[in-house]
Amino acid sequence: MTQIISSENITRRRMFSLLGAAAALGFATPTVVMVSDAEAETTGTTATTGTPGMQRRQERRTGRHDRREDRRTGRTERREDRRTGSTTGTTTPK
């Protein structure tokens, strides 16, 4: 029975790193275990018309799209007028 028994001293640095790892594992485990399979309820009116906030957002978006389309159309018409030399505009060059 000639075995060499090696005793390793545990330093404070190693002890705190092990303690930190154990604490992190302790916090992570309950989060995984407590996940629920419940789903949110949807009512027929909310699903079809949306919430008031969603409606306001959609109205703003529609307005932005309309204004953008008007700007693009105006630019295209002005560009065509410049290219063809049409003087149908209300202003005259000085």
Contacts in CASP RR format, 6 or more apart in sequence:
PFRMAT RR
TARGET T0000
AUTHOR 0000-0000-0000
METHOD contacts of the structure
MODEL  1
MTQIISSENITRRRMFSLLGAAAALGFATPTVVMVSDAEAETTGTTATTG
TPGMQRRQERRTGRHDRREDRRTGRTERREDRRTGSTTGTTTPK
49 55 0 8 1.000
80 86 0 8 1.000
81 88 0 8 1.000
81 89 0 8 1.000
END
